[in-house]
Amino acid sequence: MKRDALLTNEIDSVATALADLARGQEAAFERGGGVERIVVGEDIPFGHKFALADIAEGATVLKYGEAIGRATAFIGRGMHVHVHNLESMRGRGDLAGQGGGAKK
């Protein structure tokens, strides 16, 4: 079966598009040895992320089984996850002591 997206870790909250995905398209990806499908809610460019479930504003976003940032707005299931709604928490001195600052 053709896969349209890649999930790198089963606990991830996002998957990565393996091709340009059009709004309303069903995207297939593997999780736990099976295939799951999700309808994307907007155009997702190749290599970009989309939410696998609703992500609340302020919630940590996981990719590679690791925190990659925090949602700056509510992100609905199937919606594009990128710089317009995700901020990095890595290497941020202003977040030191909050799980995102530089390690000493």
Backbone as JSON, one array per atom type, in Angstrom:
{
  "sequence": "MKRDALLTNEIDSVATALADLARGQEAAFERGGGVERIVVGEDIPFGHKFALADIAEGATVLKYGEAIGRATAFIGRGMHVHVHNLESMRGRGDLAGQGGGAKK",
  "N": [[0.83, -1.19, 0.0], [0.49, 2.22, -0.75], [2.14, 4.8, 0.97], [1.48, 7.97, 2.28], [2.51, 9.62, 4.12], [4.92, 9.97, 6.78], [5.45, 8.59, 9.9], [7.56, 8.96, 12.49], [7.91, 8.06, 15.08], [5.93, 6.23, 17.31], [4.7, 7.71, 19.35], [4.53, 10.26, 18.41], [3.03, 13.44, 17.66], [2.67, 14.47, 15.22], [2.85, 13.88, 11.66], [4.87, 13.49, 8.71], [4.58, 14.77, 5.48], [4.99, 12.84, 2.56], [4.74, 13.58, 0.01], [3.3, 16.29, -1.87], [0.27, 17.14, -0.36], [-3.17, 17.47, -0.83], [-5.8, 19.58, 0.35], [-8.44, 17.89, 1.92], [-7.65, 15.44, 1.0], [-7.04, 12.0, 1.64], [-4.6, 10.77, 3.75], [-2.27, 8.2, 4.14], [-0.5, 6.4, 6.65], [1.96, 4.53, 8.53], [1.51, 2.97, 11.68], [2.31, 1.32, 14.61], [2.55, -1.16, 13.31], [0.36, -1.28, 11.69], [-1.8, 0.31, 9.22], [-2.83, 3.62, 9.2], [-5.21, 6.19, 8.49], [-5.8, 9.57, 7.58], [-7.67, 12.49, 6.99], [-6.5, 15.31, 5.44], [-6.68, 18.7, 6.43], [-5.98, 20.98, 5.1], [-3.89, 22.21, 2.42], [-0.83, 20.48, 2.36], [2.5, 20.88, 2.09], [5.11, 18.9, 0.52], [7.28, 17.26, 2.74], [6.51, 18.72, 4.93], [4.84, 19.02, 8.14], [1.87, 17.57, 9.63], [-0.91, 17.62, 11.88], [-1.8, 14.82, 13.88], [-3.8, 14.52, 15.64], [-6.02, 16.69, 17.45], [-4.28, 19.52, 18.66], [-3.69, 21.34, 21.45], [-3.45, 24.88, 22.11], [-0.33, 25.92, 23.3], [0.48, 23.36, 23.93], [2.93, 20.73, 23.92], [4.61, 19.69, 21.02], [5.31, 16.68, 19.44], [7.85, 14.98, 17.64], [9.86, 12.5, 16.15], [9.77, 11.21, 18.53], [10.43, 13.07, 20.38], [10.25, 16.32, 21.97], [9.58, 18.94, 19.82], [8.74, 21.48, 19.79], [6.37, 24.06, 20.74], [2.88, 24.5, 20.48], [1.58, 27.45, 19.14], [-0.94, 28.2, 18.74], [-4.25, 26.79, 18.6], [-4.25, 23.68, 16.93], [-5.86, 21.88, 14.62], [-6.82, 18.45, 14.0], [-5.25, 16.99, 11.23], [-4.34, 19.36, 10.21], [-1.92, 21.74, 8.94], [1.3, 21.92, 10.36], [3.59, 24.19, 11.25], [5.88, 26.99, 11.08], [4.01, 29.01, 11.48], [2.31, 28.21, 13.48], [3.76, 26.94, 15.4], [6.34, 27.06, 17.75], [9.8, 26.85, 18.31], [11.41, 25.26, 21.07], [13.93, 24.78, 21.63], [17.29, 25.62, 22.48], [16.7, 28.12, 23.45], [17.36, 30.76, 25.34], [15.62, 32.37, 26.75], [13.82, 30.61, 27.72], [15.05, 29.11, 29.63], [15.18, 26.77, 32.2], [12.62, 25.99, 31.8], [12.43, 23.71, 30.39], [13.28, 24.18, 27.82], [15.51, 25.66, 27.48], [19.02, 26.4, 26.96], [21.33, 23.81, 27.73], [23.34, 23.39, 30.64]],
  "CA": [[0.0, 0.0, 0.0], [1.21, 3.5, -0.83], [2.12, 5.64, 2.16], [1.52, 9.39, 1.93], [3.14, 10.34, 5.22], [5.83, 9.19, 7.6], [5.41, 8.76, 11.35], [8.88, 8.46, 12.87], [7.81, 7.43, 16.38], [4.51, 6.0, 17.59], [4.14, 8.71, 20.27], [4.53, 11.57, 17.76], [1.74, 14.1, 17.45], [2.65, 14.91, 13.83], [3.44, 13.04, 10.62], [5.49, 14.29, 7.66], [4.07, 14.46, 4.13], [5.97, 12.28, 1.64], [4.42, 14.22, -1.26], [2.33, 17.35, -1.65], [-1.05, 16.63, -0.03], [-4.2, 18.48, -1.07], [-6.9, 19.67, 1.31], [-9.48, 16.89, 1.71], [-7.04, 14.17, 0.61], [-6.77, 11.04, 2.69], [-3.19, 10.42, 3.83], [-2.03, 6.94, 4.83], [0.8, 6.27, 7.3], [2.07, 3.34, 9.38], [1.68, 3.11, 13.14], [2.11, 0.08, 15.34], [2.44, -2.3, 12.4], [-0.83, -1.16, 10.85], [-1.92, 1.52, 8.43], [-3.87, 4.56, 9.61], [-5.52, 7.21, 7.48], [-6.31, 10.83, 8.09], [-7.99, 13.46, 5.95], [-5.81, 16.56, 5.75], [-7.63, 19.82, 6.42], [-5.49, 22.04, 4.23], [-2.76, 21.75, 1.62], [0.38, 20.22, 3.12], [3.61, 20.69, 1.15], [6.05, 17.81, 0.71], [8.26, 17.47, 3.8], [5.95, 19.47, 6.05], [4.14, 18.23, 9.14], [0.45, 17.82, 9.92], [-1.32, 17.08, 13.19], [-2.5, 13.54, 13.86], [-4.94, 14.73, 16.54], [-6.07, 18.09, 17.87], [-3.19, 19.95, 19.54], [-4.1, 22.56, 22.14], [-2.48, 25.98, 22.19], [0.6, 25.75, 24.42], [0.87, 21.96, 24.07], [4.18, 20.29, 23.32], [4.47, 18.92, 19.78], [6.31, 15.62, 19.4], [8.31, 14.35, 16.41], [11.03, 11.66, 16.47], [9.63, 10.82, 19.93], [11.01, 14.18, 21.15], [9.58, 17.61, 21.86], [10.2, 19.81, 18.81], [8.27, 22.84, 19.98], [5.1, 24.28, 21.42], [1.85, 25.08, 19.61], [1.27, 28.85, 19.48], [-2.38, 28.32, 18.52], [-4.9, 25.49, 18.44], [-4.0, 23.04, 15.64], [-6.82, 20.8, 14.45], [-6.42, 17.19, 13.35], [-5.09, 17.09, 9.78], [-3.91, 20.7, 9.8], [-0.5, 22.01, 8.73], [2.06, 22.33, 11.54], [4.79, 24.85, 10.73], [6.28, 28.17, 11.86], [2.87, 29.89, 11.76], [1.58, 27.75, 14.66], [4.69, 26.16, 16.21], [7.59, 27.73, 18.06], [10.83, 25.97, 18.84], [11.76, 25.44, 22.48], [15.34, 24.39, 21.77], [18.3, 26.65, 22.39], [16.09, 29.42, 23.78], [17.78, 31.23, 26.65], [14.48, 32.95, 27.45], [13.04, 29.52, 28.29], [15.89, 28.35, 30.54], [14.46, 26.31, 33.38], [11.26, 25.6, 31.4], [12.53, 22.56, 29.51], [13.66, 24.52, 26.46], [16.7, 26.5, 27.43], [20.31, 25.76, 26.72], [21.79, 22.98, 28.85], [24.61, 23.85, 31.21]],
  "C": [[0.87, 1.24, 0.0], [1.04, 4.27, 0.48], [2.29, 7.09, 1.72], [2.26, 10.22, 2.96], [3.99, 9.39, 6.04], [5.65, 9.58, 9.07], [6.71, 8.16, 11.85], [8.9, 7.78, 14.23], [6.33, 7.33, 16.74], [3.89, 7.02, 18.53], [4.05, 10.1, 19.64], [3.12, 12.11, 17.6], [1.6, 14.63, 16.03], [3.23, 13.83, 12.93], [3.96, 13.99, 9.54], [5.0, 13.82, 6.3], [5.2, 13.97, 3.24], [5.77, 12.78, 0.21], [3.51, 15.39, -0.93], [0.96, 16.71, -1.41], [-2.06, 17.76, -0.19], [-5.27, 18.42, 0.01], [-7.99, 18.66, 0.94], [-8.94, 15.53, 1.29], [-6.85, 13.28, 1.83], [-5.3, 10.66, 2.63], [-3.03, 9.15, 4.65], [-0.62, 6.94, 5.42], [0.78, 5.04, 8.19], [2.22, 3.74, 10.84], [1.39, 1.77, 13.77], [1.9, -1.14, 14.45], [1.22, -2.27, 11.51], [-0.82, 0.15, 10.08], [-3.08, 2.35, 8.96], [-4.05, 5.58, 8.51], [-6.1, 8.43, 8.17], [-6.61, 11.73, 6.9], [-7.32, 14.77, 6.34], [-6.77, 17.73, 5.52], [-7.2, 21.01, 5.59], [-4.33, 21.48, 3.42], [-1.53, 21.61, 2.51], [1.51, 20.0, 2.11], [4.47, 19.48, 1.51], [7.06, 18.18, 1.81], [7.75, 18.23, 5.0], [5.12, 18.54, 6.94], [2.65, 18.56, 9.18], [0.09, 17.08, 11.2], [-2.11, 15.79, 13.03], [-3.73, 13.55, 14.77], [-4.95, 16.21, 16.87], [-4.92, 18.36, 18.84], [-3.61, 21.29, 20.14], [-3.02, 23.63, 22.09], [-1.63, 25.79, 23.44], [1.08, 24.32, 24.62], [2.2, 21.69, 23.39], [3.89, 19.44, 22.1], [5.63, 17.94, 19.71], [6.57, 15.14, 17.97], [9.61, 13.64, 16.75], [10.95, 11.17, 17.92], [10.15, 11.88, 20.88], [10.17, 15.43, 20.98], [10.31, 18.46, 20.83], [9.74, 21.26, 18.96], [6.94, 22.86, 20.71], [4.13, 24.94, 20.45], [1.53, 26.5, 20.07], [-0.2, 29.16, 19.27], [-2.95, 26.91, 18.48], [-4.6, 24.97, 17.04], [-4.94, 21.84, 15.54], [-6.22, 19.59, 13.75], [-6.36, 17.4, 11.84], [-4.61, 18.43, 9.28], [-2.39, 20.81, 9.75], [0.14, 22.47, 10.04], [3.38, 22.89, 11.03], [5.04, 26.11, 11.57], [5.13, 29.11, 12.2], [2.1, 29.46, 13.0], [2.45, 26.89, 15.6], [5.93, 27.0, 16.48], [8.55, 26.72, 18.68], [11.05, 26.28, 20.31], [13.23, 25.13, 22.7], [16.27, 25.59, 21.64], [17.8, 28.04, 22.71], [16.48, 29.81, 25.19], [16.62, 31.81, 27.45], [13.59, 31.88, 28.09], [13.86, 28.67, 29.25], [15.1, 28.01, 31.8], [13.03, 25.89, 33.08], [11.3, 24.42, 30.42], [12.96, 22.91, 28.09], [14.93, 25.33, 26.35], [17.94, 25.7, 27.13], [20.71, 24.98, 27.96], [23.13, 23.48, 29.33], [25.48, 22.68, 31.57]]
}
